[in-house]
Each structure stands twice: as structure tokens, then as C-alpha cells.
Amino acid sequence: MPVIDLRSDTVTHPTQEMREAMARAEVGDDQSAEDPTVNHLEELAASKVGKEAAMYVPSGVMGNLCALLTHCGRGDEVVMGDESHIFWYESGGGSALGGLPYRTVRNGRYGDMDLDELNASIRPERSGFPPTGLVCLENTHNRCGGTVLNLEQMRKLAAVAHERGVPVHLDGARVFNAAAYLNVSVPELTATVDTVQFCLSKGLSAPVGSVLAGPAPFIHEARKARKMLGGAMRQAGVIAAAGIVALEHMVDRISKDHVSARKLAQRLSTLPGIEVDLTTVQTNIVVFKLADERWEPDQFLSVVAEEGLRISSFGARRLRMVTHYGLEAGDYDQAVKIIERVLVRVPAGAR
Ligand SMILES: Cc1ncc(COP(=O)(O)O)c(C=O)c1O
């Protein structure tokens, strides 16, 4: 049975063009900066996000962690949204490995933060207070449903930190989706922050890898953090080649995923037992609530999986679907049909 996998855009497989580029890739020892394909990817990536330099890393988590470890010294506090990916899903790496306590600020419905609350979270200088080392933003915002911070919001949030002398890192795992939604260039968005991490392996479909970009001296230092974490690779040109194809050929199609997500969400919103806040469906993520309380979310997920649809859970009856390369309109139609079909059943064990 064919399976429609909407758990994430990370499930995308490399395109044929990527596979060919990988087979052809010229390689060398990247730890000595001798891999021409990695060097090319890093230059290209830096230019695509308007930063001076960039570093290829195996994952988004490692890109964010290298940023935290490089911006901060031991004991510095890192401020981030309470719904942020770094806070929820990155194993507390900055705290565990860097001695960096985390401080959260409430994320609004669309992944934003109140400017006064952000300002209040930055510590004044005082003996006993951990110094604030970094503010992290996230755009698009995963747990808020792929929502987008616009240029004005980015500028204002970053200005709060900068006015207090604190640098800003953007977890821009899906920053290309944010820019496509806003119809602005990625460098316009990232000009507001000091450093940015983005993923090649999500909507851009590369099999592996993320990029951390920022000023050249920062990236020079960040390479030490990557080495310490065991993330410095050797003939990584083999995978970087796919990243180059991703940046050159997969950015323009990203809006198609946004159109698909919107249609999917609209159709879901008509189903009894499902609630969707359509205002949060801005990019390629659809978060919806399983309001039909006869169904336990885990049971619902396993029954739809038996029918050939994979979706993921966000807790509190919230489920997530992500549209991506490799799926067509017919797959999304089929996904809605499966959900519709399952919802009319009586769950096993229900009274
Ligand atoms: C917002 C955000 N940041 C970071 C990451 C981490 O990326 P990776 O899975 O490549 O480590 C993800 C992954 O889903 C994400 O959604």
C-alpha cells in the first residue's frame, strides 16, 4: 500500500538531479577546508542569506547549538520562545554541553513575542544575575504551525536585544518558506539578525544538512564548536552537492507547498471533529485539533497509519501535517479522504 507521509518535510528524498550531483561531486578533506563542493556550498549559502560566511553542519540542531556555544560563554543565559524548537526538541544541548541556562518568553499565537516581555527577560547587569548572552528567534515557527514573523516584527524584536547589547540568532530552519510567504528576499529577513541557521534537508529536499551563517570571524569560531561536537566531516562534498542543487533549484517551488497546505487545511476545516485555525496556516505546516473526543490522538494516528497516512502529534490533541516535494494534489485529496473515513468510525474501545 502506498503511504502518504505528512509527518514532516524532513521525509523528502533527494531529487534525481541531487543524486546525479552527488555521484559527480568533487571532494577533499573538509576539515582542512579542501573539499571544493563544501566550499562552494558554504559560499553559495552565505550569499543566499546575505551573510559574510557560512558553515555546513549535519543537522539543524547542530547548527543552532554551534551558534549558542559560539555566541555565549559558560553561564550566559539564552533567551528563547517558550514554544521554540531549541527549547522543546534540541535536548537542552546549550545547557547540557555549554553551561547555558535557558530563559523562555511566551510565544504568541503566531510565534511572535511581546516586545516588553522580551525586554524584561534580558537581565540588567548585577552580581548574581546570569548575563544574557543571546536572544533566539524562530521563523517560520514550527510549533505555532509554520507561522511567519514579518520584517517589521523581526526588526522590532531584534532591536530590543541589540539595544541591550545582546546578539540575535535566528533558527531559520524554514526561513526560505518565511521569505516566500512574505514575498521578500531571505537576506532582507536575515539582515535583522546576527546569525542564522537554516535547513537544506526540509522543504528544500536535500538528504542531509543545514547551514549556520554569520560574520566571518563568528563562523571561524563556530568551526571550533562544530569540531568539538564531532560534526566536522571529511569528504562531505558528496552530501553538500545535494545542498547546492537544493539552493539552486528547489527554492522557487516552495510556494507550491504553501498552496497545498492552505487547500488541505481548508478541506480539513469542513470535517466534523476537526478544528483548524486557518489564520495559522501560512506556509507548509498544518496544525489541527482532533476535537472529536471519542478518539485518543495516538489511537487516531495509528488507525490513519493503517489506512496509509502518516501524520505527527504535537500534544494536547494537536496533530501536524507538513506538505512537501514529492507529493501531488491527489495525495492531499487522499489524505483528507482517509481522515474523513476514519472519523466516521467508532474507535475501538469507545463507549
Ligand atoms: C524550527 C526548527 N529548528 C531546528 C530543527 C532541527 O533540524 P534537524 O532535524 O535537521 O536537526 C527543526 C527540525 O524539525 C525545526 O523545525
The ligand as a Gaussian input file, in Angstrom:
#p B3LYP/6-31G(d) Opt

LIG

0 1
 C       12.363000      25.145000      13.691000
 C       13.327000      24.008000      13.660000
 N       14.584000      24.224000      14.049000
 C       15.506000      23.245000      14.033000
 C       15.191000      21.985000      13.601000
 C       16.229000      20.903000      13.668000
 O       16.622000      20.412000      12.435000
 P       17.290000      18.947000      12.307000
 O       16.185000      17.981000      12.420000
 O       17.954000      18.989000      10.976000
 O       18.301000      18.813000      13.392000
 C       13.886000      21.709000      13.186000
 C       13.526000      20.337000      12.734000
 O       12.377000      19.991000      12.557000
 C       12.927000      22.753000      13.211000
 O       11.656000      22.547000      12.833000

